[in-house]
Amino acid sequence: MSAFEVVAASGALDPLDLHLARLLWRREPGDGGGVIALTAALLSRERARGHSCIDPRDWTGHPFPTDSDTPLPRLPELREWEHALSSSPLVGSGGAATPLVRDAAGRVYLRRYWRAEQRLAAALRQRLETRPRASNAELTDPGGLAPLFRRLFPPAESRQVDWQAVAAAAALASPVALVTGGPGTGKTTTVARILVLLLAADPELRIDLAAPTGKAAARLGEAISEQVETLPIEQRLRDTVPREASTLHRLLGYLPRHDRFRYHAGRPLTCDLLVVDEASMVDLLLMDAALEALPPRARVVLLGDKDQLASVETGFVFGDLCTAARSGDSGSGATEAANAYSDRFADFYRRLSGRELRAPHTGRTATPRGLLANAAVELRTSYRFRDQPGIGELATAVRARDADRTLAVLGEGQVDDVEHMPPAEAAERILEPLRRPLEAYLAAASPAAALEALAAFRLLCARRTGPWGVEGMNAVVERHLADRGHPVAERWYRGRPILVTANDYQVRLFNGDLGVCWPEAGRLWAWFGGGRSGGDTEPRRLPLAKLPPHDTAWAMTVHKSQGSEFDHVTLVLGDSDSSVMTRELLYTGVTRARRRLTVVGTPEVIRGAIARGSRRRSGLVDALAGGSAPRHRTPEPPPPTEPSDEPARDDGESDQLSLF
């Protein structure tokens, strides 16, 4: 048996991986085809883990990866592998419609993801080289906006760089702006001021606000509305700022039957500025679709945290863009960061703000490293953890990859907001820190009070399954409730927390929404918070039968918690190390806590997580630099203007291959 046949018969492959590999095997039988089939299976497996490509040099000679203990055959030696790739009619360089693509750097892609990377890089380069719609004199010679800018960003007593002001200047100067920073660093505070400045320069500017999930979109709209009301601006200008945000899928008009969008290059959105919050959660295909649907002269502002977990789907576009913007930085301090911007941008910032971007005595002259060099700004000061020094210091230590300091903060016992609980003790004590907020939740007098109390605590887990996973922790809570006489035997019971796991526009519930099962008039209903539109803050009820897909949410994965915050978080890592335990997961879990944090995990697991990054493999950084970007855009037929019964097609390829 060939290596591929052994792997295929082992049961180690998911059905999708196996289906694709066998499809290519049938098209090219023989030894070379076996290598191509193995490559396709590995690509499909890695894509499901978030990687848009593989590099054979990273895998050659290693056993085919598996989650079981049974060893599998080794992947080919590099020379054999490269020969099979270069001679196979199923592998191309992108010009022909081959299912696999090998780029100039040797990376191998499923065609759909290679094309998305190339399109995205080309769209960003084109946008950065095109003058935006808002070409008013104030944006090329910012003297006219300077008084408003200085009112929105007044000089502080400290001479340190105001990075929020720098981010606003970057959004004025560049058609694409990236604003990254941890929780509480003021990303939405900054974007509210950006909107005011751009609307002051162009009152007719059409703006869309979006986020990857319904919950994040609602929070973005609410945060901007709150911020705008506090700004020292005229009411006329305040009234022009948009307050409603949408999910990206809804904004683009997703057509699920055809797996495509209503808006695209042939039918673009009618907007001049797109603001996307929680951009770290946006996957490669969705970001490609969003950029494709924008008019060529529209601006883009992406907000996110480059140190958070990447999207659940393929790619980490926001992280790649931040890497591309800052590749080559020699340091991470404020002086080095300030000197990373070009002299031209520093002069633009000085004319807007009246302040210097870099210290004059350094004598350094920055050389921009690419089109994104002046477009990315990292907000460095967290205002959220000023009263929670332990959580803030822990987050900083994890970001800095300092395992010794992380464990010291957890073990010092000098701060009230952070606690470390060894797993051996946690079996008996894990609910102790949450007992008071849990009791307050169950004693709530109304659905509104229950929803408010539910936001006070959460168990976050690295895994879904196992005793330390979501399923195990949900069972722990329900056993605790049953022991105290609270009925939990039925699926539906008073107080069951609900996590929506799929968007449902008909009932206005979205992936990530949290609700509660609560009685009214002798009947159980699902209750969710208001505030979606029209300023309605009262909770609304829904019959249980109308709920979209959902889970019990006493505990949830760290991935599902992205974009949420809770007063008290118990972060459950457990006692066994795993590849899912990464620095980004630990950082994301830590920063979900507003006031108190309990970490359940052994020192070995915590050290392993900090040492293990989850940076995903892609070629986007090289493509943005022009290293492997296409010389022309591959033409595609536009999607149907309206939904039709005709099956979706893609570049004339077969429907099966177009999925990959």
N, C-alpha and C positions, 0 to 999 in steps of 0.2 A: 504493500500500500504506500502511496505517496504521502508526504507530510500533510498535505491538505486533507486527504481522505481520512487520516488518523484524527486530525483536529475536528473534522466534520462529524466523525462517528463518536467523538468523545462526549458530546452533549455540553461542551463548554461554551458553544456559541449561542447567542440569542437568535430567535427565529429570523429576525430581519438581517442580521449579519450573515447567517447561513444561506438565506434566500439569495442575497446579492452575490455571494461568493459562488454559489452553484450556477447562477445565471451566467456569470462570466466564464466559469469552467466549461459550461456547455458551448460557449462561443469560441473557446480556444482550448480544446483538450490537449493533453500531452504534458511534458515536463514544464515547459514555459508557462502553460496555462495554469498548472498547479501553483507556481509562484505568484502569478497574477491573482488567482483565487485567494491565496493566503493574504496577499496585500489588500485585496478588497475586504476580506473579513476583518483584518486588523484595522483598516481605515474606518469601517462601519462601527467597530467596537469603540475606537478612540473618539469618533464623532459623538457617540452617545455620552462620552465622558467630557465633552466640551471642546475637544481639539478639532480644528478645521483641517488639519493635515498631519502627516507623519513624515519623518525624515528617516529613511532606511539606515542611515549611519547610527542612529540612536538605538536601533533594534537588532541589527545584524548579529547573528550568532547567539542571541538570547532565546530561551524557550518562549513559545507562543504564550501570551499572558492568559491566565485563568484565575478564577476566584476559588477553584477547588484545590485540593491537595494533590491531585493526580498530575504528574509532570507531562507536558506536551512536547512534541517535536520542536527542535530549534528552528528559528527563522533562517533564511538562506544567508550564506556568506555574501559580503557586499558585492564582489565581482559578479557572482551568479545572479544576484538580485538586480543589479544595474543592467546586466545583459538582457535579462527577461523584460525589464521595463522598456529598454530602448528598442527592442525588436518586436514588441507586441503591438498588433493593430488596435488593441483596446486602450492603449495609453498614448496620449498626444501631448503637445505643448500648448494647447488651448485653441488653436485655429480650427481644427476639425472637431466634430461632435463626438468625441470619444468619452466613454464613461469615466475613465481615470485621466487625470492631468498631472504631468510632471513639470515643475517650473525650472527656471534656469539655475536655481540654487539646489536642485535635487529633491525638493519636497514633493510629496505625492498627495493629491487631493481627489476626493469625489468631485466630479465636474461642477456640480451645483455650488459647492462652497468655494472652489477656486474662482468661479465666475463672480460670485458675490463679493469676495475680497477685492478682485480687480475692479469691478464696477464702483465699489465704495471708495477705493483709493483714487480712481479717476475722477469721481464726482467731487471729492474733497479738493483735489488739486485744481479742478476747473473752477470751483466756487471761490477758492482762495485767490485765484488769478482774475476773477471777475468783479467789477465794481458793483456793490449792492444797490438796491433801489434807493435807500436813504442816502443819496449822494449830496445832501445839503451842504452848504458851506461850513456849517458848524462841525461836520464830521471830517472834513479835510483840513479846515483851519478852525480849531475848536474854541477860539476866543469867545464866540457867541454863547457856547454852552458852559463856559467856565464859571460864571456866577452860580448857576443852578448846580453844577457839579460840586462846587465848594460848599454850597448849602447842604447838599445831601451827604457829603463826606467832609465834615469840618475837620480842620487840623487838630490833632490831639497834642497833649503836653509832651508825650514821648516822641522822640525823633525816629522811632522805628517805622519801617515801611507799612503803610496801610494797605494790606493785600486785598481787602474788599474794594478799595478805590482802584487799585491796579486792575482787578478783574473787570470792573466797570469800564475802565479805559480800553482794555483789550476788546470788549464787546462792541465798543464804538469804533475802534480802529480796524477790526478784522471781521470779515464775513462769517468766520467760524470762530467761536470762543469755547474753551473748555474751562470750567470752574470746578476744581476738585478740592475736597476737604472733608475732615471727619465730622461726626455729629456735633452740632452746636457751634460750628465755625462761621455760620452766617451765609450759607449759600442762597437760601430763599430771600434773606434780607438784602443781599446784593442784587439778585435778579429783579426784585421789585424796583430798585433804584435804576437798574439798567432799562427797564421798561419805561420808566418816567423820562429818562434822558432821551431815549430814542423817539418817544412820542412827542417830546418837546421839539425835537429836530424835525419830525415829520408826523404831524397830527393825523394823517390819513393812513398811517402804517397799519396793515392788517396782521394781527398777531394770533397765533395758535399756541396754547399751552397744553402739554401732553406729558404722560408718564407711562411706564410699561404696565402698571396695574391700576385697577379702579380705585383702590385705597390710596395709592400714591398720588393719583390724579386729584382726588378729592382734597387730600392734604395740601397739595401744591396750590390749588385755588384758594383754599382757606387761609394758608400762610401768606400769600400775596395780598389778599384782601385785608388781613390784619395789619400787615406792614404798611400798605399804602395809606391807611387811615392815620398812621402816626407820622407821616413825612411832612416836612415844612414846605408844602407846595400849595398852589392855588386849587380851589375846588374844581375849577374847570379842567385842569390837567388831571386831577385825581379821578374824575369821572371817566376819563378816556382809558384808564388802565383795565384790561380784561381781568375778570375774577373767576371764570369758569375754565376748568381743564378737562381733558378727555383722555381716555386710554389711546395709545398709538394705534391699536387695532381698529378702534372705532373711528378715529380721525382719518385713517387711510381707507376705511370702508372694506373691512375684511369680508371676503366671500368664502365661507367655509366649504361649500360644495365644490369649489374649484381651486381651493388653496391658493388664492391670489387676492389682490386688492383692487378696489374700484378706482383708486387714484394711483397714477403711475406717470412715467415720463410723457406719454401721449395725452394724458388727462391730469395735469398737475393740480395740486391744491391751490386755492386762492389765498395765499398768505405771503407776507413779506418777511416774517420772522417766526421761526419755530423754536420754542423753548421746551427742552426735554429734561425733566427731573428724574432722579434715580437712574441715570444713564448707564451706570455699571450693570444694571439688570437687563439691559437691552442686548439681545443676541445679534449675531452677524446678519442673518437673513432679514430680521426686522429693521435693523439700522440701515441696511442696503435699501430696503423698500421705502423707508422714510426719506432718505436722501434722494432717491430716484423720483419721488413724488413732489419734491419741492421745485418751484420755479428757479431757473438758473441764478437769478439775482436776489433770491431770498437769503436772509441771514439765518444762522443756526447758533443757538447757545445750549450747550450740554452741561448739565449739573450732575455731579456724582462724587463718589468716594472711591478713588483708585485702589485703596487698600482693602475694600470690602470683597466679599465673595462675588465671583462673576455670575453671569446669567445661568439659569438652569440649562438652557439650550446651548447651541454651539457658539463658541467665540467669546472673547472679552474685548470688545471693540473699544470701550472707553479706556480701559487700561492700556491697550495698544496705542491709542492716540496720545495719551499722556506720556508713554514711553518714547514715542516718536518725537514729541515736542521737547523732551528733556534729555534725549540721548546725548551723551558727551559731557554732561554736567560734571564738574570736578569736585563739587561739594554739595552739602545740603543745608548749609547755614544761610542766614538771611542775606549776608553780603554776597555770597556766591550766587544765590538765587536772583538777587536784584541785578547782578552783572550779567545774568544769562540773557537779558533782553537787549535788543539792538539799540544803538544810539538814536535812531530815528524814532523808535517807540518811546524811549526815555524822554525825548524832547516833546513828543505828543503828550505824554503824561504830565510833564512839567507845565505845559501851557494850559492843560485842563485843571490841574489841581493846585498849581503854585508851589509844588514840592518836588524834591529830587527823588528819583527812583533808586539811584545808587550813590554810595558815598564818594565824593569827588576825589578824596585823597588816595583811593585805591590805584588810580592810574591805569585801570584795566579797560580795554575796549572790547565789547562783546562782538562776536561774529555769529550771526544767526546760523543755525544748523539746518534749517529747512523751512518750508512754508508754515509749519505750525509753531515755530519757535516763539513768536510773539503772541500766540493765540491761547496758550495754556497758563493758568494761574492756580497756585495751590494756596488755599486759605489755611493759615497755620495756628491761629489762636482759637482755642475752644472756650466758649463762654458757658457751655452747658455744665461742665464739671468743676466750676469754681467752688461750689459747695460740696462736691464729692471728689476730694483729692485722690482717694484710693482708686476709684474707677478711672479717672483721668490718667493717673500715673501708670496703671496697669495697661491701658490702651496704648500709651506711648511706648512702654517697654515691649509690648508684643509687636508693634509696628517696627521698632528698632531691632527686632530679632534678638533681644536680650533675654535669654531664658533665665539667667541667674537673677536679674532684677525682677523679672516677672514672678518667680517663685519667692523672692524676698518680700515683695509687696503682699503676696498671698499669705505668707507665713509670719509676717511681722506682728500682726494683731494690733497695730498702732492706729488703724483707721476704722471708723465705724461702718463705712459703706462697702467694705469688701470682706468676704469670709471664704476660707478654703475648707472643704469638707472631704476627707479621704473616702473613697468608695466603700471601704470596709465598715465605716461608721454610718455611711449614708443610707444603707438599707433600713436602719431604724430611725434615722434622724432627718431624712431628706425633706419631709414636709414640715419640720419644725419652723424654719424661717418663714414659711408661707401660711402657717396655721391662722394667724390673725387676719390677713387679707382674705383668705379663703372663707373664714367664718363670716366676715363682713359681707362678702359677696352672696353667700347663701342666705343671709339675713336681710337682704335688700327688700325694700317695701314695694318696689315697682320695677318694670322692665328698664326704665331709664336709669334708675339707681343701680340695677344689676349690671348694665352695660358700662357704667362709669366704674364700678367696683372691679369689673373683669379686667380693665386696663391696668390695674394696680399690680398684677403678678402674672408670672408665666414660667413654666418649665420649658427650657429650650434644650434640644437634644441634637447630637451630631448625626445620629442614625434614625431611621424609621423603625427598624426591627430590633429584637433582642431585649434583654432585661433593662439595659440602659438607654434604649431607644424610645421613640414616641409611643409605640404600642405598650411597652413595659411600664412607662411612666403614667400613661393614661390608666392602666390597670391598677397601679399603686394608689392613685387618687381615688378611683372608684371603690377600691377595697376600704380605704380610709373612711369614705362616706358611708359605705354599707355597715361598717363596724359601729358607726354612730347613728344608725337608724335612718339614714337617708336612702330612699328607694332608688336603686340604680339597676335593678335586674332587667327592666325593659330597655329597649333601644332609646326611647324618648322618656326623659324625666325632667322634672323641674331643676333648672340650673345647668343642664348640659350645655357647655360652650360649643359653638359651631364655627368651623373654619371652612369658608367657601373655597373650592379648589378649581372652579371653572367659571368663566364669564357667562352671564345670562342677562342680555340687554333687556329682555322682556320684563323681568322682575327687578331690574336695576341692581343686580348683585354681581360682584366681580371677584376674581381670584384674589384671595388674601383677606376678604372681608370677614370680620369677626362678629358673631351674633350670639344670642342666648335663647335657650328654650325656656319659656316662662308662661305661666297660666294667666288667663283672663276669662272671667265668666265661666269657670269650670272647664275650660278647654286649653290645651297646650298650643302655643304658637311659637314661631321663630321670630325674634325681634332683632332689628338692626338699627344702627344709629341713623339719624337724619343728616341734614347738611349737604346732601348731594346737589341740590339746586334750590334757588329761590329763598335761601336763607332758612330753610326749614330745619330746625335742630331737634324736633321731637322724634323719638324712635318710631319706626313703622313695623307693623306685624305682617307676617306672611304665613299662610297655611303650610304645614309641614310637608304636604304632598307636592307643593310647588317649588321646594328648595332645589337648586342646582346641585351637582356633585359636591360633597362636603365630608369633613372628618370631625370627630370629637377633638376638642382643642384644649383640654387641660394641659397637654404638652404639644409642642410643635417643633419641627426641625428648624435649625438656625437659618437654612435657606428660606423657609416660608416666613420667617420673622423679619426679613429684610424690609426696610421702610417702616417698621413698627418700633414703638418704644413702650416700656413698661416700668412702673415704679420699682418693682423688685423682680429681678431675674435670677432663677436658679439654672445655671448652665451645666448640663450633665454631659460629661465626656466619658466617664466610666473608667474601667481598669485595664482595657486592652487597646494597644495602639492599632492604628489602621490608616490606610492611605486617605480616607476621607477626613482625617484629623489634620487640618492644615492651619497655617498661620492666619490666613484670611478668614477661615471659619471661626477661629478663636477670637480674633479681633472683632468680627461682626457680632458674635454672641456677647462679648464684653460690652460693646457699645450700644446694645439694646437696652441696657439698664439705665434708668434715670437717677435713682436714689440709692438702691442697694443691689449688691451682686453676691451670689454664692456660687462658687465654682466647685463642682464635684468631679474629681479626677486625680489620678496618681501623678507624682512629679515626672515620672517617665513619659506618660501620655502627653503632659503639657510640654515637656521638652521636645518630644517628637513632633508635636504640632507646630511649634515655633520654628523648628529646623526645616519643616516641609512646606514649601510654598506651593501654590496651585496655579502658577502661571501657565497659561494654555499655549499650545503650539499653534502658530499661525505665521503667515507671511505678510501680514498687513503692514508691519513697520517697514519692511523692505519695499513693499509696493508703494507706500507713501513717499519713500525716498527716490522712487523711480527705478529701483533695482530690478523689479520683475513685473512692472505694470505694463499693460497692453498698449500698443501704439494706437489702437483704435478700439472703440467700444463695439462689442459683439452685438449686432442688431438682433432685436427680439420682436416678435409680433406683439402688438398691444393687446392687453386683455379685452374681453368684450365690454362694451360700455355698460351694459346691464347684465345681470345674471341670465344665463341661457342653459339649455339642457345639453349643449355640446360639450364633450369632455375637454378639459384643459389640455393644451399642447405646449411644448416648450422647445423652440429651435428645431422643430421637426424630428426630435428624438422620440423614441418610444416612450410611452407613459411610464413604464417601469424604470427605464434609465433616467428619465427626467427627474425622478425623485432623488437621484444621487448626484 
